[in-house]
Amino acid sequence: MSVADTLLLGIDNFVACTGCIKCTFWILLIGIILQIIGFTGNKWSVSSTSQHGLNYLCHRPTDVDKSVVCCDIFDTGWLTAAYVCQTVGLVSSTATIISVLLFTCISRTRGQKYTRRIFQNLALITGISIGSSAAIYRGYYWRDHILQDHHLGTSFTIVVISCLAFITVWIIISVNGCTGYFEEAPPSCPTAQTPLLASAPQRDRTTRDTSTRGQMPMCAICFENQRDVIFNCGHFVCCNTCATTLQNSNSYNCPSCREPVTSQRRVYY
């Protein structure tokens, strides 16, 4: 599949997503942007005489007569802990958006099966990591800062909002996960071109779809040849000739369950 075909499939699958999944995607994208802005802002805390962020620059008094130097008063290991948590959150958020894009563009079946779990788990990990970095920074900053006019900066607020965005994504996926990832089949997957197994159940009750020669089940599409192809979904419903015809059609779906066929195997008697 070419890059253009993959891109078109991804757009088509995104259009077919439910409204909650679309909303979740945009919230996730906004959360990542806010996280990057807050991570690189370097203004998590501000005062009239100093400012520092994750890339900590310790304030040293300009008056040489003063013997107090803030770096000698408290251990700044908590800044490293906040930096590590924020880095983990940045990596997991990047993994979230990449995996979602890959699964959506490659296959609707894979997206249906795996994307909700990946969305849910990585969004939770990202939210916890970002929230932990903010909690560590806020708690130790207020405890250890020696200046009286200090306050938390705009970048810190942006990081907190990003944390709330990822937690919101996790809640939406957890609540909406049981309804499925996609709505009805997208327009590019026509249903009229692929034969359906409309009368197969009735035929199974009467003739059992077997031939008089060898008692082998007959193809549920042409009712002439023996079934000798099994699809990846597990259904054993048609012959190799009909399977080839389906494969060359625009919509290569199993005539029994309507799942997209990604692989097939011949069965030899």
Rosetta silent file (secondary structure, phi, psi, omega in degrees, C-alpha in Angstrom):
SEQUENCE: MSVADTLLLGIDNFVACTGCIKCTFWILLIGIILQIIGFTGNKWSVSSTSQHGLNYLCHRPTDVDKSVVCCDIFDTGWLTAAYVCQTVGLVSSTATIISVLLFTCISRTRGQKYTRRIFQNLALITGISIGSSAAIYRGYYWRDHILQDHHLGTSFTIVVISCLAFITVWIIISVNGCTGYFEEAPPSCPTAQTPLLASAPQRDRTTRDTSTRGQMPMCAICFENQRDVIFNCGHFVCCNTCATTLQNSNSYNCPSCREPVTSQRRVYY
SCORE:     score description
SCORE:     0.000 S_00000001
   1 L     0.000  129.694 -178.427    0.000    0.000    0.000 S_00000001
   2 L   -74.588  169.296  179.736    1.419    3.382   -1.018 S_00000001
   3 H   -63.728  -40.096  179.409    1.744    6.367    1.280 S_00000001
   4 H   -63.568  -42.752  178.643   -1.148    8.121   -0.486 S_00000001
   5 H   -64.413  -40.147  178.359   -3.402    5.078   -0.085 S_00000001
   6 H   -63.775  -41.233  179.062   -2.459    4.796    3.583 S_00000001
   7 H   -64.673  -43.573  178.497   -3.213    8.488    4.120 S_00000001
   8 H   -63.706  -39.964  177.866   -6.579    8.207    2.387 S_00000001
   9 H   -64.050  -40.284  178.108   -7.430    5.128    4.451 S_00000001
  10 H   -63.346  -42.812  177.673   -6.486    6.968    7.629 S_00000001
  11 H   -64.464  -42.283 -179.949   -8.689    9.953    6.724 S_00000001
  12 H   -63.039  -42.179  179.082  -11.522    7.631    5.763 S_00000001
  13 H   -69.194  -35.192  177.795  -11.237    5.725    9.044 S_00000001
  14 H   -65.559  -39.067  176.679  -11.078    8.957   11.050 S_00000001
  15 H   -62.810  -33.970 -178.249  -14.314   10.120    9.401 S_00000001
  16 L   -79.889   -6.758 -179.879  -15.862    6.774   10.363 S_00000001
  17 E   -67.670  157.283  174.987  -14.890    7.178   14.035 S_00000001
  18 L   -70.102  163.150 -179.152  -17.529    7.892   16.645 S_00000001
  19 H   -61.470  -38.443  179.861  -17.976   11.446   17.882 S_00000001
  20 H   -65.023  -38.876 -179.940  -16.389   10.660   21.254 S_00000001
  21 H   -67.425  -40.340  176.812  -13.289    9.212   19.601 S_00000001
  22 H   -61.792  -44.763  178.489  -12.923   12.299   17.390 S_00000001
  23 H   -61.071  -41.538  179.038  -13.278   14.544   20.440 S_00000001
  24 H   -62.246  -40.598 -179.680  -10.710   12.438   22.281 S_00000001
  25 H   -60.444  -45.339 -178.462   -8.246   12.741   19.402 S_00000001
  26 H   -70.279  -37.207  176.089   -8.378   16.551   19.439 S_00000001
  27 H   -62.627  -41.227  177.798   -8.146   16.706   23.241 S_00000001
  28 H   -61.509  -43.468  179.964   -5.100   14.442   23.037 S_00000001
  29 H   -63.961  -43.020  178.163   -3.499   16.675   20.408 S_00000001
  30 H   -63.512  -41.467  179.061   -4.155   19.810   22.483 S_00000001
  31 H   -60.685  -40.623  179.046   -2.741   18.102   25.575 S_00000001
  32 H   -65.585  -42.735  179.114    0.490   17.221   23.762 S_00000001
  33 H   -61.805  -46.101  178.872    0.904   20.798   22.482 S_00000001
  34 H   -63.523  -38.106  179.053    0.330   22.241   25.970 S_00000001
  35 H   -62.545  -43.847  179.537    2.725   19.715   27.453 S_00000001
  36 H   -64.909  -42.019  179.261    5.503   20.713   25.038 S_00000001
  37 H   -62.461  -46.592  179.869    4.895   24.421   25.695 S_00000001
  38 H   -67.227  -34.175 -178.545    4.965   23.920   29.454 S_00000001
  39 H   -69.530  -36.469 -176.935    7.975   21.621   29.300 S_00000001
  40 H   -97.699   -1.178 -175.702   10.090   24.091   27.315 S_00000001
  41 L   -68.845  -32.339  177.572    8.757   27.293   28.925 S_00000001
  42 L    58.950   27.408  176.996   11.368   27.282   31.732 S_00000001
  43 L  -135.607   49.935  178.876    9.137   29.562   33.818 S_00000001
  44 L   -68.495  -25.902  177.312    7.490   27.180   36.227 S_00000001
  45 E  -143.483  146.897 -173.497    8.213   29.674   39.005 S_00000001
  46 E  -141.799  143.987  168.455    8.929   33.388   38.933 S_00000001
  47 L  -142.817  175.828 -177.591    9.963   36.138   41.345 S_00000001
  48 L   -71.775  -17.640 -176.243   11.203   39.662   40.909 S_00000001
  49 L  -116.182  -11.108 -179.230   14.801   38.575   41.421 S_00000001
  50 L  -158.321  160.287  172.147   14.952   35.047   39.974 S_00000001
  51 E  -150.604  146.150  177.254   13.191   32.514   37.849 S_00000001
  52 E  -154.151  155.963  178.300   13.778   28.851   37.239 S_00000001
  53 L  -133.771 -143.025  178.806   12.074   25.923   35.618 S_00000001
  54 L   -67.024  -34.302  172.753   13.014   22.351   34.923 S_00000001
  55 L   -85.805   85.939 -165.941   16.386   23.596   33.669 S_00000001
  56 L   -73.543  130.403  173.219   17.223   24.958   37.091 S_00000001
  57 L  -119.752  107.691 -173.702   19.408   28.038   37.466 S_00000001
  58 L   -70.661  136.539  179.196   20.080   28.627   41.135 S_00000001
  59 L   -79.177  127.241  176.323   19.753   32.214   42.370 S_00000001
  60 L  -116.974  129.663 -178.811   22.893   33.512   44.001 S_00000001
  61 L   -57.911  139.093  179.480   22.771   36.829   45.916 S_00000001
  62 L   -77.332  -22.442  179.683   24.603   39.631   44.160 S_00000001
  63 L   -78.163  115.781 -176.009   25.733   41.128   47.446 S_00000001
  64 L   -68.756  -18.311 -179.494   29.093   39.514   48.233 S_00000001
  65 L   -75.105  -18.024  179.662   28.661   40.319   51.927 S_00000001
  66 L   -79.199  134.512 -178.500   25.765   37.882   52.179 S_00000001
  67 L   -95.953   -6.203 -176.101   26.829   34.404   53.178 S_00000001
  68 L   -87.262  123.216  174.145   23.565   32.683   52.245 S_00000001
  69 L  -124.070  124.803 -169.695   23.581   30.860   48.940 S_00000001
  70 H   -62.056  -32.732 -178.361   20.369   29.001   48.101 S_00000001
  71 H   -65.555  -21.618 -179.178   22.115   26.061   46.473 S_00000001
  72 H   -91.335   -5.042 -175.500   23.830   25.334   49.797 S_00000001
  73 L   -92.043  -43.598 -175.478   20.597   25.402   51.801 S_00000001
  74 L  -133.131  156.629  178.432   18.451   22.694   50.227 S_00000001
  75 L   -82.550  125.965 -178.468   18.826   19.634   48.078 S_00000001
  76 L   -95.850   24.598  177.430   17.464   20.215   44.560 S_00000001
  77 H   -62.413  -25.841  178.578   17.064   16.511   43.775 S_00000001
  78 H   -65.473  -26.910  175.728   13.315   17.049   43.558 S_00000001
  79 H   -66.517  -38.287  176.258   13.919   19.131   40.438 S_00000001
  80 H   -64.827  -41.029  178.201   15.532   16.097   38.841 S_00000001
  81 H   -61.930  -42.401  177.924   12.560   13.952   39.888 S_00000001
  82 H   -65.005  -38.440  178.643   10.152   16.448   38.326 S_00000001
  83 H   -64.149  -42.589  179.975   12.266   16.523   35.174 S_00000001
  84 H   -64.258  -45.399  179.180   12.243   12.707   34.921 S_00000001
  85 H   -60.943  -41.233 -179.991    8.459   12.516   35.397 S_00000001
  86 H   -67.803  -36.000  177.544    7.925   15.173   32.763 S_00000001
  87 H   -66.105  -43.061  176.666   10.235   13.348   30.332 S_00000001
  88 H   -60.118  -42.343  177.984    8.355   10.076   30.853 S_00000001
  89 H   -63.623  -37.398  179.219    5.102   11.912   30.192 S_00000001
  90 H   -67.354  -40.478  178.997    6.490   13.440   27.009 S_00000001
  91 H   -66.900  -45.178 -178.210    7.634   10.040   25.703 S_00000001
  92 H   -68.047  -35.454  177.587    4.345    8.302   26.536 S_00000001
  93 H   -67.237  -39.068  176.013    2.253   11.082   24.989 S_00000001
  94 H   -63.970  -42.122  177.478    4.304   10.859   21.792 S_00000001
  95 H   -62.867  -34.603  179.693    3.866    7.083   21.766 S_00000001
  96 H   -63.114  -52.563 -175.680    0.117    7.558   22.209 S_00000001
  97 H   -68.434  -35.642  179.115   -0.402    9.802   19.194 S_00000001
  98 H   -67.130  -45.720 -178.946    1.948    7.751   16.982 S_00000001
  99 H   -64.585  -38.497  178.774    0.286    4.437   17.816 S_00000001
 100 H   -64.189  -44.271  179.157   -3.180    5.874   17.256 S_00000001
 101 H   -64.369  -41.409 -179.620   -2.193    7.249   13.847 S_00000001
 102 H   -64.707  -48.450 -177.616   -0.534    3.985   12.821 S_00000001
 103 H   -67.022  -33.965  179.807   -3.418    1.740   13.831 S_00000001
 104 H   -70.674  -39.090 -176.582   -5.973    4.063   12.259 S_00000001
 105 H   -80.247  -26.576 -176.245   -4.127    4.277    8.941 S_00000001
 106 H   -80.864  -50.896 -172.851   -3.175    0.609    8.675 S_00000001
 107 L  -159.719  134.447  174.942   -6.400   -1.221    9.413 S_00000001
 108 H   -67.401  -32.958 -179.837   -9.820   -0.563   10.854 S_00000001
 109 H   -64.353  -45.699  178.231   -9.816   -4.070   12.293 S_00000001
 110 H   -65.497  -40.663  178.214   -6.634   -3.462   14.228 S_00000001
 111 H   -61.038  -42.568  178.417   -7.870   -0.055   15.331 S_00000001
 112 H   -59.529  -36.063 -171.695  -11.124   -1.589   16.541 S_00000001
 113 H   -88.455  -37.873 -169.269   -9.235   -4.184   18.567 S_00000001
 114 H  -113.318  -27.584 -169.084   -6.226   -2.376   19.972 S_00000001
 115 H   -62.844  -39.286 -178.795   -6.574    1.406   19.770 S_00000001
 116 H   -61.027  -43.804 -179.032   -8.929    1.798   22.735 S_00000001
 117 H   -66.113  -41.603  179.296   -6.572   -0.091   25.040 S_00000001
 118 H   -66.237  -46.514  175.263   -3.513    1.834   23.832 S_00000001
 119 H   -51.136  -53.345 -172.277   -5.380    5.137   24.077 S_00000001
 120 H   -63.858  -49.830 -175.373   -6.563    4.326   27.579 S_00000001
 121 H   -69.059  -47.181 -177.593   -3.323    3.002   29.074 S_00000001
 122 H   -70.025  -35.088  176.390   -0.898    5.526   27.572 S_00000001
 123 H   -63.592  -39.754  178.010   -3.188    8.478   28.294 S_00000001
 124 H   -66.174  -43.943  178.541   -3.362    7.384   31.936 S_00000001
 125 H   -61.012  -42.959  179.861    0.424    6.946   32.142 S_00000001
 126 H   -64.231  -46.024  179.740    0.965   10.380   30.589 S_00000001
 127 H   -60.460  -43.193  179.398   -1.533   12.066   32.902 S_00000001
 128 H   -65.256  -41.210 -179.078    0.010   10.469   36.001 S_00000001
 129 H   -64.403  -47.490  179.814    3.548   11.390   34.902 S_00000001
 130 H   -65.161  -44.093  178.710    2.701   15.017   34.183 S_00000001
 131 H   -61.825  -38.015  178.641    0.627   15.316   37.357 S_00000001
 132 H   -65.113  -42.487  179.016    3.443   13.811   39.428 S_00000001
 133 H   -62.065  -41.455  179.104    5.976   16.277   38.035 S_00000001
 134 H   -67.135  -41.492 -179.467    3.667   19.190   38.843 S_00000001
 135 H   -65.531  -42.833  178.588    2.910   17.881   42.349 S_00000001
 136 H   -62.191  -46.165 -176.964    6.598   17.318   43.137 S_00000001
 137 H   -63.801  -47.794 -176.230    7.582   20.747   41.865 S_00000001
 138 H   -63.442  -44.951 -177.238    4.828   22.643   43.646 S_00000001
 139 H   -63.957  -49.201 -177.180    5.329   20.923   47.001 S_00000001
 140 H   -77.149  -27.884  179.795    9.099   21.245   47.225 S_00000001
 141 H   -64.570  -47.547 -179.945    9.238   24.651   45.577 S_00000001
 142 H   -66.021  -29.702 -177.934    7.072   26.262   48.233 S_00000001
 143 H   -77.117  -38.979 -168.923    9.046   24.503   50.967 S_00000001
 144 H  -102.519  -13.730 -174.977   12.587   25.261   49.815 S_00000001
 145 L   -71.773  134.736 -174.783   12.460   28.627   48.060 S_00000001
 146 L   -91.609  -11.021 -177.900   14.233   31.331   50.083 S_00000001
 147 L   -87.300  154.179 -176.989   12.622   34.332   48.376 S_00000001
 148 L   -94.227  -19.669 -174.891    9.445   35.953   49.669 S_00000001
 149 L  -104.034   23.524 -175.569    7.950   37.188   46.392 S_00000001
 150 L   -81.289  153.556  174.883    7.958   33.868   44.539 S_00000001
 151 E  -157.668  158.754  179.498    4.936   32.416   42.738 S_00000001
 152 E   -72.425  140.683 -174.607    4.227   29.670   40.233 S_00000001
 153 L   -90.607 -179.323 -178.126    4.538   30.762   36.618 S_00000001
 154 H   -64.983  -38.368 -178.999    2.402   30.404   33.498 S_00000001
 155 H   -61.618  -35.377  177.638    4.273   27.355   32.236 S_00000001
 156 H   -64.592  -42.174  178.202    3.374   25.464   35.403 S_00000001
 157 H   -63.057  -39.807  178.726   -0.320   26.233   34.862 S_00000001
 158 H   -62.560  -40.240  178.710   -0.074   25.050   31.244 S_00000001
 159 H   -64.200  -40.735  178.183    1.430   21.747   32.401 S_00000001
 160 H   -62.983  -41.960  177.576   -1.416   21.243   34.892 S_00000001
 161 H   -62.982  -39.641  176.950   -3.978   21.874   32.126 S_00000001
 162 H   -61.553  -41.135  176.882   -2.162   19.337   29.939 S_00000001
 163 H   -59.939  -45.016  178.590   -2.399   16.789   32.763 S_00000001
 164 H   -63.241  -34.477  178.651   -6.153   17.381   33.023 S_00000001
 165 H   -64.047  -43.374 -179.672   -6.474   16.938   29.242 S_00000001
 166 H   -69.858  -37.288  176.009   -4.875   13.483   29.340 S_00000001
 167 H   -64.147  -38.173  176.674   -6.964   12.426   32.330 S_00000001
 168 H   -62.575  -41.411  176.318  -10.057   13.564   30.403 S_00000001
 169 H   -58.938  -44.825 -179.902   -8.981   11.405   27.449 S_00000001
 170 H   -61.988  -41.431  179.993   -8.632    8.409   29.761 S_00000001
 171 H   -65.637  -44.288 -178.646  -12.097    8.975   31.247 S_00000001
 172 H   -62.482  -45.301 -179.944  -13.756    9.332   27.827 S_00000001
 173 H   -65.466  -38.423  179.754  -12.146    6.151   26.480 S_00000001
 174 H   -64.391  -40.848 -177.715  -13.003    4.233   29.661 S_00000001
 175 H   -77.884  -39.231 -173.084  -16.662    5.261   29.508 S_00000001
 176 H   -93.913   -2.750 -174.114  -17.103    5.075   25.718 S_00000001
 177 H   -61.079  -31.855 -175.019  -14.944    2.016   25.047 S_00000001
 178 H   -73.356  -13.312 -176.734  -17.833   -0.459   25.087 S_00000001
 179 H   -88.936   -5.116  178.855  -19.586    1.268   22.167 S_00000001
 180 L    98.302  163.622 -176.155  -16.834    0.527   19.662 S_00000001
 181 L   -90.774  -34.664 -177.626  -14.263    2.580   17.844 S_00000001
 182 E  -114.597  156.463  172.748  -16.061    3.092   14.534 S_00000001
 183 L   -86.975 -139.544  177.641  -19.601    3.960   13.553 S_00000001
 184 L   -67.102  165.223 -179.575  -21.165    2.513   10.424 S_00000001
 185 L   -59.284  139.822 -178.454  -18.907    1.351    7.604 S_00000001
 186 L   -66.772  160.785 -176.886  -17.328    4.292    5.741 S_00000001
 187 L   -58.222  -28.990 -176.759  -18.585    5.243    2.258 S_00000001
 188 L   -77.460    0.758  177.796  -15.505    3.752    0.578 S_00000001
 189 L  -113.933   74.995 -176.322  -16.487    0.273    1.778 S_00000001
 190 L   -64.219  144.698 -178.520  -19.591   -0.462   -0.307 S_00000001
 191 L   -99.552  -15.153 -174.958  -21.731   -3.319    0.876 S_00000001
 192 L   -80.691  -20.364 -175.441  -23.649   -3.965   -2.333 S_00000001
 193 L   -82.267  -17.551 -178.911  -20.666   -5.222   -4.324 S_00000001
 194 L  -105.100  125.862 -178.165  -19.911   -8.129   -1.989 S_00000001
 195 L   -64.642  139.815  178.839  -22.429  -10.975   -1.876 S_00000001
 196 L   -99.168  158.174  179.564  -24.030  -11.585    1.484 S_00000001
 197 L   -92.106   65.729 -172.794  -24.900  -14.910    3.000 S_00000001
 198 L   -71.708  -45.777 -174.607  -28.592  -14.091    3.098 S_00000001
 199 L  -101.366    9.604 -176.084  -30.106  -17.524    2.598 S_00000001
 200 H   -63.602  -42.832 -179.084  -27.263  -19.568    4.067 S_00000001
 201 H   -59.409  -43.025  179.596  -28.896  -20.312    7.455 S_00000001
 202 H   -64.521  -38.631 -179.442  -32.058  -21.727    5.811 S_00000001
 203 H   -68.429  -33.042  178.372  -29.980  -23.804    3.401 S_00000001
 204 H   -64.514  -34.591 -178.773  -27.928  -25.155    6.290 S_00000001
 205 H   -72.701  -30.421 -173.185  -31.081  -26.462    7.953 S_00000001
 206 H   -94.622  -58.326 -175.229  -32.368  -28.218    4.833 S_00000001
 207 L  -105.405   -8.146  179.106  -29.492  -29.473    2.725 S_00000001
 208 L    62.343   13.994  175.733  -26.599  -28.732    5.151 S_00000001
 209 L    52.913   39.372  179.631  -24.677  -27.294    2.146 S_00000001
 210 E  -117.267  150.766  177.278  -23.040  -30.609    1.420 S_00000001
 211 L   -90.839  160.060  178.290  -22.454  -32.347   -1.850 S_00000001
 212 L   -76.972  -12.324 -179.199  -23.416  -35.929   -2.491 S_00000001
 213 L  -102.760  101.377  178.484  -19.816  -36.626   -3.442 S_00000001
 214 L    85.826   -4.812  179.168  -17.692  -36.945   -0.323 S_00000001
 215 L    53.874   44.021  177.434  -20.221  -35.079    1.850 S_00000001
 216 L   -99.107  142.700 -179.046  -18.135  -31.889    1.722 S_00000001
 217 E   -63.676  142.820 -179.307  -19.759  -28.473    2.335 S_00000001
 218 E   -90.199  156.911  177.286  -20.545  -26.458   -0.763 S_00000001
 219 L   -59.636  130.963 -177.648  -19.522  -22.855   -1.406 S_00000001
 220 L   -78.892   -3.303  179.644  -22.087  -20.526    0.152 S_00000001
 221 L  -101.804  -51.763 -177.498  -21.709  -18.041   -2.726 S_00000001
 222 L   -99.532  -18.632 -179.108  -21.855  -20.081   -5.930 S_00000001
 223 L    55.521   29.701  179.611  -23.259  -23.350   -4.500 S_00000001
 224 L  -121.630  -44.994 -177.670  -21.248  -25.241   -7.144 S_00000001
 225 L   -99.861  164.129  177.802  -17.757  -25.871   -5.806 S_00000001
 226 E   -79.036  149.361  176.724  -16.629  -27.248   -2.493 S_00000001
 227 L   -70.410  127.135  179.826  -15.481  -24.911    0.238 S_00000001
 228 L  -144.576   19.682  178.850  -11.704  -24.904    0.361 S_00000001
 229 E  -132.384  132.345  175.118  -10.707  -21.452    1.703 S_00000001
 230 E  -117.003  132.441 -177.180  -10.681  -20.278    5.326 S_00000001
 231 E   -88.115  170.317 -179.831  -10.435  -16.553    6.137 S_00000001
 232 L   -65.970  -21.288  178.307   -8.531  -14.864    8.956 S_00000001
 233 L   -78.160   -9.242  177.662  -11.804  -14.369   10.836 S_00000001
 234 L   100.234   -3.857 -178.059  -12.172  -18.143   11.063 S_00000001
 235 L   -83.901  142.054 -177.367  -15.092  -18.586    8.655 S_00000001
 236 L  -123.665   83.059 -165.985  -15.017  -21.437    6.143 S_00000001
 237 L  -125.427  -14.105 -172.930  -17.710  -20.417    3.660 S_00000001
 238 E  -143.209  172.234  179.794  -16.527  -20.306    0.053 S_00000001
 239 L   -90.897  172.956 -177.960  -14.373  -21.854   -2.631 S_00000001
 240 H   -66.439  -34.822  179.812  -11.079  -20.562   -3.970 S_00000001
 241 H   -63.115  -47.986  179.708  -12.707  -19.170   -7.136 S_00000001
 242 H   -68.548  -35.278  177.758  -15.171  -17.020   -5.185 S_00000001
 243 H   -63.788  -38.309  177.099  -12.460  -16.001   -2.707 S_00000001
 244 H   -65.837  -39.773  177.251  -10.330  -14.777   -5.611 S_00000001
 245 H   -62.387  -42.287  177.750  -13.298  -12.819   -6.965 S_00000001
 246 H   -64.050  -39.952 -178.584  -13.804  -11.201   -3.563 S_00000001
 247 H   -63.903  -32.679 -179.770  -10.118  -10.381   -3.320 S_00000001
 248 H   -85.651   -6.856  179.563  -10.209   -8.525   -6.641 S_00000001
 249 L   -81.934  170.750 -179.097  -13.324   -6.550   -5.690 S_00000001
 250 L   -69.249  -31.468 -178.039  -13.311   -3.122   -4.066 S_00000001
 251 L  -118.902  106.767 -177.129  -14.553   -4.482   -0.757 S_00000001
 252 L   -98.708   80.791 -178.258  -12.769   -7.626    0.396 S_00000001
 253 E  -118.508  151.398  176.174  -14.996   -8.639    3.308 S_00000001
 254 L   -64.650  128.556 -178.711  -16.017  -12.017    4.655 S_00000001
 255 L   -69.352   -7.808 -179.308  -19.508  -12.805    3.275 S_00000001
 256 L   -97.306  -50.013 -176.111  -20.508  -14.245    6.627 S_00000001
 257 L  -110.465   -6.018  178.053  -19.409  -11.717    9.265 S_00000001
 258 L    69.951   11.362  176.300  -18.517   -8.729    7.030 S_00000001
 259 L   -76.087  143.616  176.730  -15.070   -8.394    8.653 S_00000001
 260 E   -60.682  135.680 -179.325  -12.259   -7.205    6.330 S_00000001
 261 L   -91.366  117.637  179.081  -10.247  -10.152    5.055 S_00000001
 262 L  -103.035  -18.131  178.108   -6.520   -9.686    5.603 S_00000001
 263 L  -158.825  157.513  178.304   -5.423  -13.260    4.895 S_00000001
 264 E  -147.647  154.321 -179.831   -6.786  -16.571    3.636 S_00000001
 265 E  -133.606  141.990  175.944   -5.625  -20.175    3.526 S_00000001
 266 E   -79.208  144.278  176.373   -6.465  -23.059    1.248 S_00000001
 267 L  -116.451  122.441 -178.095   -7.863  -26.211    2.793 S_00000001
 268 L  -107.286  134.205 -179.269   -7.057  -29.439    0.997 S_00000001
 269 L   -90.324    0.000    0.000   -9.119  -32.575    1.438 S_00000001
